[in-house]
Amino acid sequence: MLSACAVAACCLAPCTAVAQVSASDSVYQHAKGNRLSIGGYGEIAYSRNFYSDNPFRYSNPSYYKNDPSHGRFDIPHAVLYVGYDFGKGWSMGMEIEFEHGGSGGAIEKEAEEGGEWEAETEKGGEVELEQFWVQKSFAPWANIRFGHIVLPFGLTNAHHEPLNFFTVYRPEGERTIIPSTWHQTGISFWGRAGDFRYEVQFTGGLDAMMFDRTYWIGKGAQSPWEFEVANKFGLLARIDNYTIPGLRLGLSGYYGKTMHNTFPHDLETDGNRYKDIEGNIYLGSFDFTYNDHNWIARGYADYGYISDAQAISAIKANQSSGTSPYRKTAFGSHAVAVSIEAGYDVFSQFNKLRRSGQKLYVFGHYEYYDSYINSMANQYTKKNIVAAGVNYYPVPQIVVKAEYNHRFFKSQYNDEPALNIGVAYEGFFL
């Protein structure tokens, strides 16, 4: 999604806290004399993971303890976005994202095959229309947006472009336990007044049948259909404050119903028997960004609760197997994610390098998250992550990243260290 930093024609990397507003504000701010805007961002990454890549490494840790390391090349995101100002306060924005190199695949429930699920996959990855909206702007403090929009819950969803985090990949906690990047169809009212930026959104609800132990509600916004199921709805609110120079403080919250938001409606459940099970979601988040005195620091704290988690998990377990897109695994009623990172521009201490516009941030990063914290068992879902590395900016729109990343588990599991290297860009071409 498009940050205010990305939309400025003279974008300086990394974003300042004053510029770092919601990731979906692109067209309104960019279209100052230019009606058409075309831009994008992209990431190229290589990882060497010094642990087993076997999918059963958590169920039988000792067996896979001495497995060899493995390497991966990846294109996490390649994004093209387009904005147009029609005049008289009307504008549109669109973003097409290719994740991990794109995809070729579909899944359908075939009536001709007796109602069986059929799936065909040609390659991995995803292609998504992450934004497509029409907006009417009445004033800086009053804008209404209709269509497919970003839900700016937490730090990563609101500021997820590659110049907005030090690590090669997006912060792991938020991109695991909640949808990332979270985008759904709905309506948004947003604006800016004084030192505050605010937004309220009404969208389709998440799907409880997509929740699971590892990702909590992270897969709940995904739809394998040609439409987005909207039997239930969600409400999001966010406010950011910019009073202190160089500092942005943000609060966001979400409430929604998730049970009975399936296709076909109440798929493989007894509608009367389970009619009182709602699966209400309550999410809250605090996040901040500080950018001043050659330092950048960012952090977030997310917490969430789902009602009727145990009952819905039992219903999910009774689904038929096969090619159904719905998940049979249980999920917990609570989840948490916390992260903080800070980096210092060492080139700021050298006059020649500072005048050239180059930057070199040396950073440290910490995360803790657990997608299944109500479990009595010792789960692999509880993770502490420590990372350290550098971000080098040869020009403001390009960053070269390198980091050592170590994922710590409880004692019965094997830790997961890795080396990650990446190159990313972000900016407008027109």
FENUR-V94534 format. One line per field, one symbol per residue. ss: DSSP state (@ for helix, = for strand, . for the rest). burial: + if it has 16 or more other C-alpha atoms within 10 Angstrom, else -. A space follows every 50 residues. Layout:
ss->???
burial->???
//
This chain:
ss->.=.@@@@................=.@@@@@.....==============. ..........@@@@.....=====..===========..==========. ...=======@@@..========..==============..========= ...@@@@@...@@@.......@@@@@@.....===========..===== ====...@@@.=...=................=========.....==== =======......................=============..====== ======..@@@@@@@@@................============@@@@. @@@@@@..============...........==============..=== ========.......=============..
burial->++++++++--++++++++++++++++++-++----+++++++++++++++ ++----++-----+---------++++++++++++----+++++++++++ +++---+++---------------+++--++++++++-----++++++++ ++++++++++++++++++++++++++++++++++++++++++---+++++ +++++++++++++++++++++++----+++++++++++++++---+++++ ++++++++++++---+----------+++++++++++++++---++++++ +++++++++--++-++--+----+++++-++++++++++++++++-++-- -------++++++++++++++++-----+++++++++++++++--+++++ +++++++++---+++-++++++++++++--
//
